[in-house]
Amino acid sequence: MFTSSWLFGNLLFAWRTLMIDELERKILNTLNKNARMSFRQAAEEVGISATTLYHKVKKLEKSGVLKGYIPLIDKECVGYDLTAIIALRVKQEKDVEVQEAISKLPQVRAVYEVTGEWDLILICYFKGRKDLTYFLKQKLPLSYVERAITHLVLNVVKEEKRTPLI
């Protein structure tokens, strides 16, 4: 059964995809490389005027295609030495409640609702094993979690934050 929010989300995705023209794709690729460059520099790279670039960027922001600009911070430099991938099986009648509660926890950097044996996959950053242990025993809404499995990341081979525009 399709919900209205699912249908709306998919229609919005299709509409946004169709509305991005080749020039806007070039602008997004340029900003993806370096979002801090000036509009004048970006316009030169794309081959348009700074005014045109400005208006296109504002259109992309207003439509929700371009959601914001954030710095990429090295998590280890600010004390997060441990990354954990946590899979959860949740009581189905409490899935939305658990998702909302988990999403508010600062250690949780991503929450994915997935198919298969598990219901949710969390990507979490911790300052060490004690921080992880406290999180697992005290912070997770355990009364609604049927099962959890935690994987510690030994080495990050690739972690790209930018969305590819092919």
N, C-alpha and C positions, 0 to 999 in steps of 0.2 A: 504494500500500500504506500503510495507516495503522499508525503505531507505537503502542505502548502509552502512551508519554509524550504523544503527540498526543491520543489518545483521552482519557486522564486529564485533560489540560489543558482540553480542550473540555467535558468533563463537569463539571469543577470550575467553569469559567466559567459554564456554564448554571445550576449549583446556586447559585452566589453571586448571580447575577442574579435568580433566583427568590426568594431568601431576603431580599432587601432590600425592606422594606415602605415605605409612604409616609412614615411617621414617620422612619425611618432615612434616607430620601432627603432629607427636610427638614433633618435633623441634618447630613448630609454637605454639603448646599448651604451651610448656615450656617458650618461649619468651613472650607469651601472659600473663603469670603469673608475669614475671619480666624481662622486656627487658633490664634492666641494669646489669643483672648478666653477669659474664665473660663467654667467650666461653668455658673455661675449666669447669666451674661450670655447664653450660647448657649441655655440652657433657657428664659429669658424670651423670646428671639426666636422659638424654636420653639413655645412655649406649653405646656411641660411642666415637671415638677419637676427640680431639679438632680440628684437621686438617679436618676430615670429616665434622664436624659440620660447620666449617668455609666455606668450599666449598659449602655445601648445602645452607647455608644462603646467600652466594653471588649469587648462582643460583636463589634462591627465590626473591632476590632483583632485579636481572637483568631481570627476567621474568615479574616483576610487581606484583607478588603475595604479596610480603612484600614491602609495600610502604614507610615505614619510622619508626622512633621512636620519640615519642613526650612525654613530661611530662604531667601528668594530674594535672591541676591547679584548685584549688577550686575557682570558679568564685566570690564567695562572699568575699573571702579574698582579692581580688584585686578590689573590689568596685562594682561588678555587682550584685546588690541585686534583680533585677527584670528580670524574664524570661517571654517572651511573645511568644505565638504561633499565627501567623498571617496568615489568609487564604485570598488569592487574586483571583479575577476573572479579567482576563486580556483581552484586545482587541486582538483577535486571530492573526491578521496580525502583531502585535507588541510583540508577546510572547517571541521570542528569544531576542529581544532588551531589554525587561523588565528583563528577567532572567540574562542577562549579567550585566545590571546596578545594580540590586539588589545584585548580587554576590560580587560586589566590596565594598559594604558597610560593615564597620568593625563590626557593631552591629549584622549583619546577620551571624549566625553560621552554618545554614544549609538551603538549598533551595531544596524542593521536588516538582517535577512536578507530579501531581496526577490525578486520574480519579474522576468523580463525579461532584458535583455542583461547586467545586472550581478548579482553574487551578494550583495554587502554594500554598504550605504550607511553611512558614518561621519559623525557630526557631531563636529567637533573644534574646540577653542579653542587659540589660540597667542598668545604674547607678541609676535610679529612674524614677518617673513619668514624670518629666520635660524632661528627656532624651528621653523617649518613645514618648511623645507628639511632641517634635521637630522632631523626626524621622518620625512619621506618617504624619505630616503637611509639612515638608520641604524636607525630603530626598527621600521618595518614589516617583517614576516617576508617579505621580497622573494622568497626562493627559492620560496615557495608562491603568490605573487601573479602571475598571468599578465598582468594589465593593471590600471592604475589611472588614474583621471582626477580632477583636483582642481578644484573650483569655489570661488572666493573670494567670500564674501558681501560685497556692497557696502553694503547697507542692510537692516536688519531691519524689515519692515513689521509683522509680528505674530509674537510668540513667547510663547504662553500655556503656562504650566507646570501649571495646574490642569486636572483632568479635568472635562469638562462633564457635568452631571447634568440631563438633559432630561426 
